[in-house]
Amino acid sequence: RLSPVTIDSSTALSPLTTSSLKLLITGTISVIIGQIIHLISAGYLVKKEILITAGPYKYVRNPFYVGNFFTDFGLGLMSCNIYATLAYMLFFYTFIIPNRVKKEERMLFEKHKEKYTEYCNTVPRFIPKLFSKMKALNGSFQKEILYKHKEIPRVFRILSIAALFFIVSALKSNKIK
């Protein structure tokens, strides 16, 4: 015979603590910054057609990855698991992203030759220069590109995940009695 399930208050979900609330808020800010960078970058990018040197590409060669870094870090903070966040960030941004970027850079060099070499010598790979010497010769923001490459639904998915962290945390703060 099965006994009824009871939830003792000592084993109930823990309430939302001040430190986890700070992580949620900091994470949310990081996600929003990351998504703004990602959307602006996506609005300039004409994939594999021309070398874009305007907008965020004037300050950093890989603004997509910069935006994704902020987004990933923010989602990690929102999970309130610092160790998992740091492990993921170290692994992904030490091994996966650099290999992907090198592959993309080879392709861009093959297509654009000296123009790309000059671009690489002027614009940093990941950490933006606030005052770039690069002339913004190619590219302009085009909201149509955001729809073409399905960037808007991506942003909604990411923001939904962020909202889910808040919902779960709010549910945790109401102890089951």
C-alpha positions in Angstrom: 0.0 0.0 0.0 1.3 3.5 -1.0 1.4 6.3 1.5 0.3 9.8 0.5 3.0 12.2 -0.5 3.6 15.0 1.9 6.0 17.9 1.6 7.7 19.0 4.7 8.5 22.7 5.0 12.2 21.8 5.6 12.4 20.1 2.2 10.3 22.6 0.3 11.7 24.9 -2.3 13.9 27.5 -0.9 12.7 31.1 -1.0 14.2 33.7 -3.3 17.3 35.0 -1.5 18.8 38.5 -1.9 21.9 37.0 -3.6 19.8 35.0 -6.1 17.7 38.1 -6.8 20.9 40.1 -7.5 22.0 37.3 -9.9 18.6 37.4 -11.7 18.8 41.1 -12.1 22.4 41.2 -13.2 21.8 38.3 -15.5 18.8 40.0 -17.0 20.8 43.1 -17.7 23.6 41.1 -19.3 21.0 39.2 -21.5 19.4 42.4 -22.6 22.8 44.0 -23.5 23.8 40.8 -25.3 20.6 40.7 -27.3 20.9 44.4 -28.3 24.4 43.8 -29.5 23.3 40.7 -31.4 20.3 42.4 -33.0 22.3 45.4 -34.1 25.1 43.2 -35.5 22.5 41.0 -37.3 21.0 44.1 -38.9 24.3 45.0 -40.6 25.4 41.5 -41.6 25.0 40.5 -45.2 26.3 37.0 -44.9 29.1 35.9 -47.3 28.4 38.7 -49.8 30.4 41.8 -48.8 32.9 42.6 -46.0 30.9 44.7 -43.5 32.9 47.4 -41.8 30.1 49.6 -40.5 28.1 49.7 -37.3 29.4 47.4 -34.6 31.8 45.8 -37.2 33.7 49.1 -37.1 34.7 48.4 -33.5 35.0 44.6 -33.3 35.2 41.9 -36.0 32.8 39.5 -34.2 30.1 41.5 -32.5 27.7 38.5 -32.8 30.0 36.5 -30.5 30.4 39.5 -28.1 26.6 39.7 -27.9 26.3 36.0 -27.4 28.9 36.1 -24.7 26.8 38.6 -22.7 23.7 36.6 -23.3 25.2 33.3 -22.3 26.8 34.8 -19.2 23.5 36.5 -18.2 21.6 33.2 -18.6 24.2 31.5 -16.6 23.9 34.1 -13.8 20.1 33.7 -13.9 20.5 30.0 -13.3 22.2 30.9 -9.9 24.8 28.3 -10.5 28.1 30.2 -10.7 30.3 27.1 -11.1 28.3 25.7 -14.0 28.2 29.1 -15.6 32.0 29.5 -15.3 32.7 26.0 -16.5 30.4 26.5 -19.6 31.8 30.0 -20.4 35.4 28.8 -20.1 34.9 25.7 -22.2 32.7 27.3 -24.9 34.6 30.5 -25.3 38.0 28.9 -25.0 37.6 25.9 -27.3 34.4 26.2 -29.4 34.2 29.9 -30.4 37.9 30.4 -31.3 37.8 27.4 -33.7 34.6 28.7 -35.3 36.1 32.2 -35.7 39.3 30.9 -37.3 37.2 28.9 -39.8 35.1 32.0 -40.6 38.3 34.2 -40.9 39.9 31.8 -43.4 36.7 32.0 -45.5 36.6 35.8 -45.3 40.3 36.0 -46.2 39.8 33.8 -49.2 36.9 35.9 -50.4 38.2 39.4 -49.6 42.1 39.0 -49.5 43.9 42.3 -48.7 40.7 44.1 -47.6 40.2 41.5 -44.9 43.9 41.6 -43.9 43.6 45.4 -43.5 40.4 45.0 -41.5 42.0 42.4 -39.2 45.0 44.7 -38.6 42.7 47.6 -37.7 39.8 46.1 -35.9 40.1 43.7 -32.9 38.6 40.2 -32.9 36.6 40.3 -29.7 37.3 43.2 -27.4 36.0 46.4 -29.0 38.0 49.5 -29.5 35.8 52.5 -28.5 37.6 54.8 -31.0 38.1 52.9 -34.2 40.4 54.1 -37.0 38.5 51.9 -39.4 36.5 53.8 -42.0 33.0 52.4 -42.2 33.0 51.8 -45.9 30.5 48.9 -46.3 27.2 48.2 -44.7 24.2 49.8 -43.1 21.6 48.6 -40.7 18.7 46.8 -42.5 15.8 45.6 -40.4 14.7 43.3 -43.3 17.9 41.2 -42.6 16.6 40.6 -39.1 13.5 38.9 -40.5 15.3 37.2 -43.3 17.7 35.5 -40.9 15.0 34.9 -38.3 16.7 37.0 -35.6 13.5 38.3 -34.1 12.2 34.9 -33.0 15.6 34.1 -31.6 15.5 37.2 -29.4 12.0 36.2 -28.2 13.3 32.7 -27.4 16.2 34.1 -25.3 14.0 36.6 -23.5 11.5 33.8 -22.8 14.2 31.8 -21.2 15.1 34.8 -19.1 11.5 35.2 -18.1 11.3 31.5 -17.2 14.1 32.0 -14.7 12.1 34.8 -13.0 8.9 32.6 -13.0 10.8 29.6 -11.5 12.4 31.8 -8.9 9.1 33.4 -8.0 7.6 29.9 -7.6 10.5 28.9 -5.4 10.0 31.9 -3.2 6.4 30.7 -2.3 7.1 27.7 -0.1 4.9 24.7 -0.6 2.9 24.0 2.6 
